[in-house]
Amino acid sequence: MDSYKKRYITFCKPYIDATQHIYETMVSTQLKTGTAAYKRDLSFDYDYSAIIGNSGTFTKGESPINFKSIMVLSWPKDVYLKSAGKMLMEEISEYSAEVSDVGMEITNIVTGGAKTVLYELGFEVKMAIPTSIWGHNHRISSQVSSNSIVMPLKSDLGTFYIQLNYEEE
């Protein structure tokens, strides 16, 4: 495995671990990871996505390497509403402005948790402000590499997905 792919995989793991931790502590739900796959675009067959871009520098090599990344959490509508309901501790049956903040908050907390671990691994991460998209089969345009890792996250609420794009400059 070349050094770029190794850094990419190393970069992804803290995000997956942080997502599992957040769901366990804030949504009271265990997540099990499915099989990761590479994806070539940022189109989704789901109903809600929360997105956060990051940039930074990998400092543990012979010379610093700048990078950009995007983390996307994407949910089918029913899984998102169940997740938001458990986090807010109320029954939610319809999407609303209040409910839209839940995915962005999860994304922000996940990135903050991952950032601490990534720093120890040599990645100095600068976080952007998360955003979200609601609508079936949406597409996200990005300046970050078209290659990304997508992993299903399975729970008793249903399955949703984490997608991580990573590009070095």
C-alpha positions in Angstrom: 0.0 0.0 0.0 1.5 3.4 -1.0 2.0 6.1 1.6 -1.0 8.2 0.3 -3.5 5.4 0.7 -2.1 4.5 4.1 -2.5 8.2 5.2 -6.0 8.3 3.7 -7.1 5.2 5.7 -5.4 6.4 8.8 -7.3 9.7 8.3 -10.7 8.0 8.0 -10.7 5.7 11.1 -11.0 8.5 13.7 -14.2 9.8 11.9 -15.7 6.4 12.0 -14.8 5.8 15.6 -16.1 9.3 16.6 -19.4 8.6 14.8 -19.9 5.4 16.7 -19.1 7.1 20.0 -21.5 10.0 19.3 -24.3 7.6 18.4 -23.6 5.5 21.5 -23.6 8.5 23.9 -26.0 11.0 22.3 -28.4 8.8 20.4 -28.2 5.8 22.7 -27.7 3.5 19.7 -24.9 1.1 18.8 -23.4 1.3 15.3 -21.8 -1.5 13.5 -19.7 -0.8 10.5 -20.4 -2.5 7.1 -17.9 -3.0 4.3 -16.2 0.1 3.1 -16.1 0.8 -0.6 -14.6 3.4 -2.9 -16.9 5.8 -4.6 -16.1 8.1 -7.5 -18.7 10.9 -7.0 -20.7 12.8 -4.4 -24.2 11.7 -5.4 -26.5 10.1 -2.9 -29.6 8.0 -2.9 -30.6 9.2 0.5 -32.7 12.0 1.8 -30.5 14.1 4.2 -26.8 14.7 4.2 -24.7 16.8 6.6 -21.4 17.9 5.2 -18.3 19.4 6.7 -15.1 20.4 4.9 -11.7 20.4 6.5 -8.2 21.4 5.5 -4.9 21.1 7.2 -1.4 19.7 7.2 0.1 16.3 7.8 3.3 16.9 9.8 4.8 13.5 10.6 6.6 12.9 7.3 9.8 14.2 6.0 8.1 17.4 4.8 4.6 18.7 5.7 1.8 17.7 3.3 -1.3 20.0 2.9 -4.6 18.3 2.5 -8.3 19.0 2.0 -11.2 16.7 3.1 -14.9 16.4 3.2 -16.9 14.3 5.6 -20.5 13.5 4.7 -23.1 11.7 6.8 -26.1 10.6 4.7 -29.4 9.2 6.0 -32.5 7.8 4.5 -35.5 9.9 5.8 -36.8 7.4 8.3 -33.3 6.7 9.8 -32.6 10.4 10.1 -35.9 11.2 11.8 -35.5 8.3 14.2 -31.9 9.5 15.0 -32.9 13.1 15.5 -35.8 12.0 17.7 -33.6 9.9 19.9 -31.1 12.7 20.2 -33.8 15.3 21.0 -35.7 12.8 23.2 -39.0 13.3 21.4 -41.0 11.7 18.6 -40.3 13.3 15.2 -42.3 12.4 12.2 -41.6 15.2 9.8 -38.6 17.2 8.7 -38.4 20.8 10.0 -35.8 23.6 10.4 -35.2 22.5 14.0 -34.6 18.9 12.9 -32.2 20.0 10.2 -29.7 21.2 12.8 -29.4 17.7 14.3 -27.3 16.3 11.4 -25.1 19.3 11.3 -24.5 19.1 15.1 -23.7 15.4 14.8 -21.2 16.2 12.0 -19.6 19.0 14.0 -19.2 16.8 17.1 -17.9 13.9 15.1 -15.3 16.1 13.4 -14.3 17.7 16.8 -13.8 14.2 18.3 -11.8 13.0 15.3 -9.7 16.1 15.2 -8.2 15.3 18.6 -7.1 11.8 17.5 -6.0 13.0 14.1 -3.7 15.6 15.8 -1.9 12.8 17.7 -1.5 11.0 14.3 0.2 14.1 12.7 -2.9 15.7 11.1 -3.4 19.3 12.0 -7.1 19.8 11.0 -8.9 23.1 10.5 -12.7 22.6 10.6 -15.2 24.5 8.5 -18.8 25.1 9.5 -21.1 22.2 8.6 -24.0 22.5 6.2 -26.8 20.2 5.2 -28.9 19.1 2.2 -32.4 17.7 2.3 -34.0 16.0 -0.7 -34.0 12.6 -2.3 -31.1 11.7 -4.6 -29.2 14.9 -4.1 -25.8 15.7 -5.5 -22.9 17.6 -3.9 -20.3 19.4 -6.0 -16.8 19.6 -4.5 -13.3 20.7 -5.3 -11.9 17.8 -3.3 -10.9 14.6 -5.2 -13.7 12.5 -6.7 -12.4 9.4 -4.9 -13.9 8.7 -1.5 -14.5 5.9 1.0 -18.1 5.2 1.8 -19.0 2.9 4.8 -22.5 1.8 5.9 -23.2 2.3 9.6 -25.9 -0.1 10.7 -28.1 0.2 13.8 -31.5 -0.7 15.2 -32.7 2.6 13.7 -31.6 1.5 10.2 -28.5 2.0 8.1 -26.9 5.4 7.1 -23.5 6.2 5.5 -20.3 8.0 6.2 -18.3 9.2 3.2 -14.8 10.6 3.5 -13.0 12.4 0.7 -9.3 13.2 1.2 -7.0 14.9 -1.2 -3.4 16.0 -0.7 -1.9 19.0 -2.4 
